[in-house]
């Protein structure tokens, strides 16, 4: 009979196969901060320049893209 040895943790490798509830909460907070930050910065630029919807929409779009890239990077840690 061969005995199975426990898998060793490899530096730089994920320690578990699936994200925990706290990892999902962190991803949610990351997306909320990116979206609200982009919207707020866009609104401030629009307020200063008097071009209300333009930079608000650009800021929201950049916030969505930044949040999606951050989510992708975080979930890639668990995809091996």
Order of alpha helices (4+ residues) and beta strands (2+ residues): alpha-alpha
